[in-house]
């Protein structure tokens, strides 16, 4: 199986307003966004588990490592 490494570009919300609800549970939004020269790198590799772990290093602050365990709702 194949592994992937992707970049997720960052943005800053300069303005964000919830203007309504949708039948599917999401919200209608009005927003003004600005892209910035930052991104997250997402590394994906195959597994037989039904959950995954995510590790992040925040480089704008003193070295902070966090690990989240996320279990999809089945």
Residue pairs with C-beta under 8 A, 6 or more apart in sequence:
1 45
1 46
2 46
3 43
3 44
3 45
3 46
4 42
4 43
4 44
4 45
5 41
5 42
5 43
5 44
6 41
6 42
6 44
7 39
7 40
7 41
7 42
8 39
8 40
8 41
8 42
9 35
9 38
9 39
10 35
10 36
10 38
10 39
10 40
11 33
11 34
11 35
11 36
12 33
12 34
12 36
13 31
13 32
13 33
14 32
14 33
14 34
15 30
15 31
15 32
16 29
16 30
16 31
17 29
17 30
17 31
18 27
18 28
18 29
19 27
19 28
19 29
19 30
20 27
20 28
21 27
21 28
22 28
40 56
50 71
50 72
50 74
51 69
51 70
51 71
51 72
52 69
52 70
53 67
53 68
53 69
53 70
54 67
54 68
54 70
55 65
55 66
55 67
56 65
56 66
56 68
57 63
57 64
57 65
58 64
58 66
